Amino acid sequence: MAANLKNLIKLFFFIQKSNLKTAFLNKSDTFVNVFMMTINNLSFVFMWWIIFQNRGSINGWQFGEMALLFAIINNAFGFFALCTRGIQLIPELIENGNLDNFLITPQNSLFLIATSEATFANLGDFVTGFLMFFLSGHVSWSEFGIMFFCSLMAFVLMFSIRLLVSSLAFFVSDSQRLGDNIFISFLTFSSQPASIFTGWYKIIFLTILPAGLLSLYPVNLIKNFNLIDLLYFIIGITFFALLSLYTYNRGLKQYTSGNRFGIK
């Protein structure tokens, strides 16, 4: 197993190196795309800055908390777009039968699908993420370490939710738009101040649409680290990661039983 993991890591870096070379064939276009992505992100941040300048705070959240939230989300989405964006293609691969091309290889099919596409314009997300962290007012080496860890965990959650909704294509026809809309809704709710959700809305926010795992626990952990929040954070993300992998593998069994040819 250790040997397989080592081979996958080597393959991952080889694929990323190839993608990077392709992306930088035209350096000016790449830098412009990264710059425009950063500007687009900062325009959204600026909108929230205006809101907090007028309101002061939203149920206890101030702009510093929002800056931390933007740091986590932008870094996590940067990892997702650069490393695993290919899972968005699963419905299309199932529909046109090209999923077989990934299944006949000796490597893990999910790994190959996930790494088959990368968007290097999303390097601008990292620029935004680290800038927001330094503007949050919570700047220390320990807080940076917690922020980076939370960003990686948030990336795992993004990957899990995207894989879960993409795997719907194994069971529901024409689910590409449905999956896209659910994932966008997840990102939209994750980008809101966690303090605005109370009562039953907070329960839904943390479970059915687990946006709260992105916007509530990471900010709390950076501001006031405690083991209870860390435990809830890890358990919640682990649950959705396992659920997404189970759904994908269950769907894969149905696909390999012949659904490419319409057999049920």
C-alpha positions as CSV (number, residue, x, y, z in Angstrom):
1,M,0.0,0.0,0.0
2,A,2.9,2.4,0.8
3,A,4.4,1.6,-2.6
4,N,1.0,2.4,-4.3
5,L,0.7,5.7,-2.4
6,K,4.3,6.6,-3.4
7,N,3.5,5.9,-7.0
8,L,0.3,8.0,-6.9
9,I,2.2,10.9,-5.3
10,K,4.8,10.7,-8.1
11,L,2.1,10.5,-10.7
12,F,0.3,13.5,-9.2
13,F,3.4,15.7,-9.3
14,F,4.1,14.5,-12.9
15,I,0.6,15.5,-14.0
16,Q,0.8,18.8,-12.2
17,K,4.2,19.5,-13.8
18,S,2.7,18.8,-17.2
19,N,-0.4,20.9,-16.6
20,L,1.8,23.8,-15.4
21,K,4.0,23.6,-18.5
22,T,0.9,23.7,-20.6
23,A,-0.6,26.6,-18.7
24,F,2.5,28.7,-19.0
25,L,3.0,28.2,-22.7
26,N,1.6,31.7,-23.0
27,K,2.9,33.3,-19.8
28,S,1.2,36.7,-20.4
29,D,-2.3,35.1,-20.7
30,T,-1.7,33.1,-17.5
31,F,-0.5,36.1,-15.5
32,V,-3.5,38.1,-16.8
33,N,-5.9,35.4,-15.8
34,V,-4.4,35.1,-12.3
35,F,-4.6,38.9,-11.9
36,M,-8.2,39.1,-13.1
37,M,-9.2,36.2,-10.8
38,T,-7.6,38.1,-7.9
39,I,-9.4,41.3,-8.8
40,N,-12.7,39.4,-9.1
41,N,-12.2,38.0,-5.6
42,L,-11.2,41.3,-4.1
43,S,-14.3,43.0,-5.6
44,F,-16.4,40.5,-3.6
45,V,-14.3,41.2,-0.5
46,F,-14.7,44.9,-1.0
47,M,-18.5,44.5,-1.1
48,W,-18.4,42.9,2.4
49,W,-16.0,45.6,3.6
50,I,-18.6,48.2,2.7
51,I,-21.3,46.3,4.5
52,F,-19.2,46.0,7.7
53,Q,-18.2,49.7,7.5
54,N,-21.9,50.6,7.5
55,R,-23.1,47.9,10.0
56,G,-20.1,47.6,12.3
57,S,-20.8,43.9,13.0
58,I,-23.3,41.2,12.1
59,N,-24.3,39.2,15.1
60,G,-20.9,39.5,16.6
61,W,-18.9,39.0,13.4
62,Q,-16.7,41.9,12.2
63,F,-14.7,42.3,9.0
64,G,-11.7,40.4,10.7
65,E,-13.8,37.3,10.9
66,M,-15.0,37.7,7.3
67,A,-11.3,38.1,6.2
68,L,-10.5,34.8,7.9
69,L,-13.4,33.1,6.2
70,F,-12.3,34.4,2.8
71,A,-8.8,33.2,3.5
72,I,-10.0,29.7,4.2
73,I,-12.5,29.5,1.3
74,N,-10.2,31.0,-1.3
75,N,-7.2,28.8,-0.4
76,A,-9.4,25.7,-0.3
77,F,-10.9,26.5,-3.7
78,G,-7.4,27.2,-5.0
79,F,-6.4,23.7,-4.0
80,F,-9.6,22.2,-5.5
81,A,-9.2,24.0,-8.9
82,L,-5.5,23.2,-9.2
83,C,-5.5,19.6,-8.0
84,T,-8.9,17.9,-8.4
85,R,-11.2,19.9,-10.6
86,G,-11.6,17.0,-13.0
87,I,-14.3,15.4,-10.8
88,Q,-16.7,18.0,-12.2
89,L,-16.4,16.1,-15.5
90,I,-17.8,12.8,-14.1
91,P,-21.4,13.4,-15.3
92,E,-20.1,14.2,-18.8
93,L,-17.8,11.1,-18.8
94,I,-20.7,8.9,-17.8
95,E,-23.0,10.3,-20.4
96,N,-20.6,9.9,-23.3
97,G,-19.1,6.6,-22.1
98,N,-15.6,8.1,-21.8
99,L,-15.4,7.0,-18.2
100,D,-14.2,3.6,-19.5
101,N,-10.9,5.3,-20.5
102,F,-10.2,5.8,-16.9
103,L,-11.4,2.4,-15.7
104,I,-9.1,0.3,-17.9
105,T,-5.9,1.9,-16.5
106,P,-4.1,0.2,-13.6
107,Q,-4.2,3.4,-11.6
108,N,-7.0,4.5,-9.3
109,S,-9.8,5.8,-11.6
110,L,-11.0,8.6,-9.2
111,F,-7.4,9.9,-8.9
112,L,-7.0,10.0,-12.7
113,I,-10.4,11.8,-13.2
114,A,-9.7,14.3,-10.4
115,T,-6.3,15.3,-11.7
116,S,-7.3,15.3,-15.4
117,E,-8.2,19.0,-15.3
118,A,-6.6,22.0,-13.6
119,T,-7.3,25.8,-13.8
120,F,-4.2,27.8,-13.1
121,A,-6.1,31.1,-13.1
122,N,-7.2,30.0,-9.6
123,L,-3.7,30.8,-8.4
124,G,-5.4,34.1,-7.9
125,D,-7.4,32.4,-5.1
126,F,-4.2,31.8,-3.2
127,V,-3.2,35.4,-3.6
128,T,-6.6,36.5,-2.2
129,G,-6.5,33.9,0.6
130,F,-3.1,34.9,2.0
131,L,-3.8,38.6,1.6
132,M,-7.1,38.2,3.5
133,F,-5.3,36.3,6.3
134,F,-2.8,39.1,6.8
135,L,-5.6,41.7,6.7
136,S,-7.7,39.8,9.3
137,G,-5.7,41.0,12.3
138,H,-5.0,37.4,13.5
139,V,-1.5,37.2,12.3
140,S,0.9,34.9,14.1
141,W,2.8,31.7,13.2
142,S,0.4,29.6,15.2
143,E,-2.6,31.2,13.6
144,F,-1.1,30.8,10.2
145,G,-0.5,27.1,10.8
146,I,-4.2,26.7,11.9
147,M,-5.3,28.6,8.9
148,F,-3.3,26.4,6.5
149,F,-4.6,23.2,8.2
150,C,-8.2,24.5,8.0
151,S,-7.7,25.4,4.4
152,L,-6.6,21.8,3.6
153,M,-9.5,20.4,5.5
154,A,-11.9,22.8,3.7
155,F,-10.4,21.6,0.4
156,V,-11.2,18.0,1.4
157,L,-14.8,19.0,2.2
158,M,-15.1,20.9,-1.2
159,F,-13.8,17.8,-3.0
160,S,-16.2,15.6,-1.1
161,I,-19.3,17.7,-1.8
162,R,-18.4,18.0,-5.5
163,L,-17.7,14.3,-5.8
164,L,-21.0,13.5,-4.0
165,V,-23.1,15.7,-6.4
166,S,-21.1,14.5,-9.5
167,S,-21.8,10.9,-8.5
168,L,-25.5,11.5,-8.8
169,A,-24.9,11.0,-12.5
170,F,-24.6,7.3,-11.9
171,F,-28.2,7.2,-10.6
172,V,-29.9,10.2,-12.2
173,S,-29.8,11.1,-15.9
174,D,-28.9,14.7,-17.0
175,S,-27.7,15.6,-13.5
176,Q,-24.8,17.9,-14.6
177,R,-26.8,21.1,-14.0
178,L,-28.3,19.8,-10.7
179,G,-24.8,18.9,-9.4
180,D,-23.4,22.3,-10.5
181,N,-26.3,24.2,-8.8
182,I,-25.9,22.2,-5.5
183,F,-22.2,22.9,-5.4
184,I,-22.6,26.6,-6.2
185,S,-25.2,26.8,-3.5
186,F,-22.8,25.2,-1.1
187,L,-20.0,27.7,-1.9
188,T,-22.5,30.6,-1.7
189,F,-23.7,29.7,1.8
190,S,-20.2,28.9,2.9
191,S,-19.2,32.5,2.0
192,Q,-21.8,34.0,4.4
193,P,-21.1,35.0,8.0
194,A,-21.8,32.0,10.1
195,S,-23.4,34.3,12.7
196,I,-26.5,34.9,10.6
197,F,-27.6,31.3,10.9
198,T,-29.4,30.4,14.1
199,G,-31.9,27.8,15.4
200,W,-33.0,25.3,12.8
201,Y,-31.2,27.2,10.1
202,K,-27.9,26.5,11.9
203,I,-28.6,22.8,12.1
204,I,-29.3,22.7,8.3
205,F,-26.2,24.8,7.8
206,L,-24.0,22.3,9.5
207,T,-25.6,19.0,8.3
208,I,-27.8,18.9,5.2
209,L,-25.8,21.7,3.4
210,P,-22.6,21.5,5.5
211,A,-21.5,25.1,4.6
212,G,-21.1,25.7,8.4
213,L,-18.2,23.3,8.4
214,L,-16.4,25.9,6.3
215,S,-17.5,29.1,7.7
216,L,-18.0,28.4,11.4
217,Y,-15.3,26.0,12.8
218,P,-12.2,27.3,10.9
219,V,-12.8,30.9,12.0
220,N,-13.5,29.8,15.6
221,L,-10.3,27.6,15.6
222,I,-8.1,30.5,14.4
223,K,-9.6,33.0,16.9
224,N,-9.8,30.7,19.9
225,F,-8.4,27.2,19.3
226,N,-10.0,24.4,21.2
227,L,-10.1,20.6,20.9
228,I,-13.9,20.3,20.9
229,D,-14.3,22.5,17.8
230,L,-11.4,20.7,16.1
231,L,-13.0,17.3,16.8
232,Y,-16.4,18.4,15.4
233,F,-14.6,19.9,12.4
234,I,-12.6,16.7,11.6
235,I,-15.5,14.4,12.3
236,G,-17.9,16.4,10.0
237,I,-15.5,16.5,7.1
238,T,-14.5,12.8,7.5
239,F,-18.2,11.9,7.4
240,F,-18.8,13.7,4.1
241,A,-15.5,12.4,2.7
242,L,-16.5,8.8,3.4
243,L,-20.1,9.4,2.1
244,S,-18.8,10.7,-1.2
245,L,-16.3,7.9,-1.7
246,Y,-19.1,5.3,-0.9
247,T,-21.5,7.0,-3.3
248,Y,-18.9,7.1,-6.1
249,N,-17.8,3.4,-5.6
250,R,-21.5,2.4,-5.4
251,G,-22.2,4.2,-8.6
252,L,-19.1,2.8,-10.2
253,K,-20.4,-0.7,-9.6
254,Q,-23.7,0.2,-11.3
255,Y,-21.9,1.7,-14.2
256,T,-19.6,-1.3,-14.8
257,S,-22.7,-3.5,-14.7
258,G,-23.6,-2.1,-18.1
259,N,-25.4,1.2,-17.7
260,R,-23.4,2.7,-20.6
261,F,-25.7,0.7,-22.8
262,G,-28.8,1.5,-20.9
263,I,-28.9,-1.8,-19.0
264,K,-30.4,-1.5,-15.4
